[in-house]
Amino acid sequence: MQSCLPIESAFPKARRSTQAQVVWGSRIVTVGGDAPVRVQSMTNTDTVDAIGTAIQVKELALAGSEMVRITVNTPEAAAAVPRVREQLDRMGIDVPLIGDFHYNGHRLLTDYPACAEALSKYRINPGNVGKGDKHDKQFGQMIEAAMRWNKAVRIGVNWGSLDQELLASLMDDNSAHYTLGCQTGHVRGADNFGP
């Protein structure tokens, strides 16, 4: 019979010191690594409404947002992004715009280069980029656009953007580990947890 090995203590991993600069005009916002925590907000407007979106971005910037995220989810929204940026520039608002992409960002950044250029950073949810064989190609297209336009990229993962097949596999793995731990007594106080 194998002996039980102690469970390794959980310590936070050391942060990587890489930093990125999110830039618009003369405004530079350094993020990551040892940079301070930054304030980023997101609009709740339809980006197609360039005037309404620009007004809300201005309000968020004046309230202290250092970067503002806008949804870029349709060809119409992608076409509106340069108009949003123009309105902000006319108002003297140099806050960097972050494009939040879902499912079709690879096409939008390729088909609407003015959008790709007007944004300061791209937010990509890996679970929302292609399926199967298409995933790597579409993800690569977004990274190529970022490199072409010298833009920062944030890989944003949240519960809603996880690849559902990967999520199911992880849930099965976690369930198996939990069951194994309970059966062999490796989980201290396991009887206090539900199945």
N, C-alpha and C positions, 0 to 999 in steps of 0.2 A: 504494500500500500504506500502511495506517495505521501510524503509529509506536507503539511500545510505551510505555505510560504506566507509571511506577513504581507498585508496590503501596503503598497508603497504610499507614503504620505503625499497628499496633493498640494503642490506648491505652484503658484503662478509662474508661467514661463517668462523668462526675461524678454522684455520688449525689444524688437529690432529698432535700430536707430535710423532707419531710412526715412527720409522726409520727401515730401512733394510740395511744389509750389502751385497754388491755384491763382492764376493771374488774369486780370483784365486791365488794360491800359497800364497805368503806373501803380495800380493796387496789386500787392502781392500778399497772399494769405498762405503762410506755411502750415502744413498739416503733417501729422504723423511724427514718429520718433519722439524727440524731446520737445516738440512744439507745444505751446499751451493748448488747452481744450478750446475749440472754436465753436461759435454759435452759428448753426445752419438752420434755416427754416424752409418750409415747403409751401408753395401756393396751393390754394384749393380752387383756383380758377380753371376754366377750360383754356389751355394755352392758345387755342385758335383765336380767342379774344385777346389780341395783342395789347390793346389799350388797357383793358381791365387787368390783364396779367402784369403789365408794366407798372400800373398804379399800385397793385398789391405788393409787388417786389419792392417798389420804392418805400412803401409803408413799413415793410419788414426790415429793410436796410436802415431806415431812420430809427426804428425801434431797437436796433443793435445787432441785427443779423449780419454776419461777416460774409456769408455765402447764402444764396437762395436757390433752392431746387425747384425745377418746373418739370411737369410731365411732358414727355415727347413720345406720344404713343400712336400717332397717326400721321399720314403724309401732310395733312392740313396743319397739324401742330408743328411738324418739322419746318414747314414753309413759313409759319408765323414766328419762329424763334428769332430770325434776324430783325424782324419788325419790333419785337419786344426789346431786343438789345438797342436798336436805334432810338426807341422812345426813352429808354433809360439814359442813354448817352446824352440825348437832348436835355433831359432833366438834371444832368450832372450827377447821376447815380452810377458809380463805378463798381458796384457790388458784383462779384463773379456769379455767373449763372451756371447751375449744375443741371445737366440733362438727365432725367430719370427715364430709362428705357425699359420696355417690356416687349419681349417676343420678337419684335421686328426692328430693333435698333440697328442691326447690321445693314438692313436695306435703307433705313432712314439716313444713317450717316453717310452711306455711299451715294444715294440718290439725291440728297439735299446737302451738298458741300457747304453752302452758306450757313446752314444750321450747325454743322460740325465745327465750323470756324467761329461762330458767334458764341458758342458755349465755352466755358472755362474748364469744365471737368465733366466726365461722363460717369454716371453710376450704372453699373451693370449687375443684374441679378443672374448668377450663373444658371439657376434653375429655370429661368425664363428665356434662355437662349437655345433654341433648337432642341431637337430630340434625336437620340441615337447618333447616327453618323453625321448628322447636320450640326450637332452641337459644337464640335471643335472648329469647323469651318466658319460658322456664324460668329462664334466668339472671337476667332482670329480676325475676321473682317472688322469687328469693333476695335480691337487693339491696333490693327493697321491704321484705322482712321485716327485714333488717338496719337499714334506716332507721326502720321502725316501732318497733323495740325498742331503737334507739340502740346497735347492736352493731358492733364492728369486723369487717372481712372481710379474709381473706387469700386471694389468688388463688394457689393452689399448683399449679405445673405440674411434672410429672415424666414420664419416658419412658412409663410405663404409662397416663398420663392424657391423652396427646395424642390429638387427633382423628385417627383412622387415615387418613382421606382427606387431611387436611392433611399428615400425616407422610409419606405416599407421595409427595405433590407435592413436598415439601421434599427428600426423598431423590432424586427425579428431578432437581430443580434442582441439587442439590449434585453429583450425578454428571455432569450436563451441564457445570457449571463446571469440574470437575476434568478432564474429557475435553478441553474447550476449552483449558484451561491447558496440559495436556500436549502437545496438538497444536501449539500456537503457541509453546511454550517460555516461557510466563509463569510457570510454576511451577518455581522453582529446585530442582534436584535431584529432579525429578518421576520420573526413572527409578528412584529408590529406593523408590517407593511402588507398591503393587499396584493393579490396576484398580479 
